Amino acid sequence: MRGPVLLRGPKIPARTSDGSLLMEQESVDWLHEDPWRVLRIQAEFIEGFGALAEVGPAISVFGSARVPRESPEWEAAVHIGGEIARAGCAVITGGGPGIMEAANKGAWDAGGTSVGLGIELPREQGMNPWVNIGINFRYFFARKMMFVKYSRGFIVAPGGFGTMDELFEALTLVQTNKIAGFPIILLGREYWGGLLDWLRGTMTSKAMISPGDTSLMSVVDDPDEAVALALGEAR
């Protein structure tokens, strides 16, 4: 997906919109191209704000696109999505496969609002079939704004670089008081344990973060506890 446009096979461009925006400029042609990009970026924000303004309270669920269906992590995400929806909140994911589709499926099956915020990637990903409000973005930063603006909490399941990016974006915004503190819950002590040990040990001991910064997130194994924390029902 390139914004609202679907491209497949040989029509998929070599560079994404993000890549074109960030690439080194070899000539002054960007003076003519970048103002048009600004309008396109503006349009993404307008479309996102318009589509999500009436969604109501929502919880974002992050996690790997590579998690197979019917795995324990996938089943846990289905349960989480359903419980969030039954509590009267929308579920927001990146709209792709894996953990994302699982959380969307849970919300869909529970009769809730299931939101997918897709992104243009070099390899075709597409919106999963359990999204009932879907927006495709060209630019990561516009998409991440929507996650933060319309969510009251984040549940972060096991994932890779993209999941880490979303996690640390939220942590940085809370740490720097750019946004009011909201629940950030890591699901899976075994998966996240090594990262937390490094944050509490290396980063804290080197004074790169403050001792209390790791308390900005909670880590749990129980999906129901994750939902309760995200909804502010437990501390």
N, C-alpha and C positions, 0 to 999 in steps of 0.2 A: 504494500500500500504506500503510495506517495500522496499524503493528504487524502482527499476523496477519490483519487485515481488508483485503479487496480492495474498493475503491470505484472506480466508473467513471462517465463521463458527468456528468449533473447531480448525482450523489451525491458528487462530489469536493468537499470543503469549501473555503471561501474561504481559511481559514488552516490552516497545518500545526500540528502539536503544538508544535514549536519556537516558531512564531510566537505561539501562544496563551500559552506559558510566558513569553515575553519582552516581550509587549505591556504598555503602560502600564495600570495598574489604576485604573479610574475609580470603583470602589466597594470596600467591604470584603468583597465576595463571594469574593475570592480566599482569604480565611481559611478558607472552606469547600471551595474547589476545589483549592488547591495541595497540601494533605495527600494527596489522592487521586492527584495527579500524582506525588508522591514515591513512592507505592507502585507506580505504573506504571513509573517510572524504575528502581526497585529490581528490578522484574520483568524489565526489559530486560537489566540486568546479569546476573541469575541465568540467564536463557535463553542469553545469549551465552557466559558462562563454562561452562555445562553443555554446550553444543553444540561448543565449541572446545577443551575441556580435553584431549582425546585426539587432537587433530589432529597433534601432533608438530611438528618444526621446519617453519617456513613463511617464505616471502618474500612481501611485499606488492608489488603492481604497481599504480601509479597512472597515470592519464592521462585524456585527454579522452573524453567520451561522444560527441563529434561527429565523431570520426575515421571516415571511411567504410571499409567492408570492402574488402579487396584493395588498399588504399593501402599504400605502403612502411612507414608507421608501424604499421598494423594487422598486416601480415605479420611485422614485427619482434617485435611483442608475442606473436603466436602462437608464434614460435620461442622466445622467452624463457620463456613458460609451459611449453612442452614440455621445455626444458632443465632448468628448475627441478624439474619432476616427475621427470625421469629421474635427477636427482641425489638423489632420495629426500625432497624437501621438498614441502610443500603450497604452492599458489598462492592468495593472498588478494587479492581485488579488491573494488571497490564493487558488483559484481554487475550493473552496467548494460551499455549498449551500448558501441561504440567500442573503445578500448584495453582496457577491462575485459573485454568478451566475448572479445576476441582472446586475452588471456592465459589466461582460463578455458578457452577452446577448446584451446589448446596443452596445458594440463594434462590436460584430459579425454581428448584424442586419445592422449596418452602413458600413459594409464591411471593418472594420479595423482589426488591429492585437490585438488579445485577448489572453493574457497570464495568465496561472494559475500555481502558485507555490504551489503544494500540500505538505502535511506533513503526516508522519506516526503517527496515533493516535490509542489509544486502541479501540475506536469504529469506525467501518468502515464509512468513509465519501466519498471518491472517488472524481474524477474530474468531475466538472459539464459539461454538453454537449455543452456549448458555448465557450469552450477554443479551439483555434487553434494552440497554442504552449503550451504544458504542461510538467512540470518537477515535479517528485515526490521526495521529500527529506526525508532522515531518521532523520536528525539533524536540530533543529530549528535554530541554529546559522548560518549554511550554507545557509539556506533559507533566513534568515533576511539579510544576506550580499547581496543577489541578489536583494532584494527590494531596498536597499539603493544605490547599485552600478548603477542600471539601471533606476532609477527614477529621474525625475527632480522636482517632487512635490508629496505630499501626500494629499489625501482627506480622512478624517476619519469620517465615518458615525457612528451612534449609534452601540455600540457593548459591549462585555464583557471583560473578562480578557485578551484574546488573542489580541483584538483590543487595549486595554490599553498598553499591552506589546509593540506592534508595535509603538504606539504613543510615549511612553516615550523613547523607543530606539532612535527614530528620534530626539526627543527634546534634549536628552542627547548628541548626536553626534553634533548637531548644537551648543548647549550651550558651549560645550568644544572645539569648533573649530576643531573637528576631520574631519568634512566635511564643505564645504562652505554652507552658509545659503541657504535653499531653502524653498518654500512655504509649510506650514503645515496648512491645513484648516479643522476645525471641522464643521461638518454639523449638525445643530439643536441646537439653543440656549437653548431651554427648556431642552433638554437631557443633554447637557454639562454644563449648568449654575451652578449647584451645585459644580461640580469639579473646575470650574474656580473661583468661590467664595472662595473655600478652598485654592486654589493655591495663589490667590491674598491676602487673609486674613491670614489664619493660617501660611502657609509656608513662605510668604513674611514677615509677622510681626515677626516671630521667626528667621528671617535672614537665613533661610535654602536655599532660592533662592534669587537672586537679584531682585529689583523692576521691572527691564525691562525684566526679563526672560519670563513673560507671553506674551510679545509682539512677541515672536518667533512663535506664532500661531495666526491664525485668526478664528473667529467663525461667521458663516453666517447661514441663513435659506434658501436662494435661491440657488437651484442647479446650475443655470447658473452663479451666482456670484462665487460659489465655483470653477467651471471650469475655469473661467476667472482668478481668483487668482492663481490657480495651474499652469496655462499656462503663468503667468507673465504678463497678459494683463490688470490687475487692481491692485491697491494697496489701 
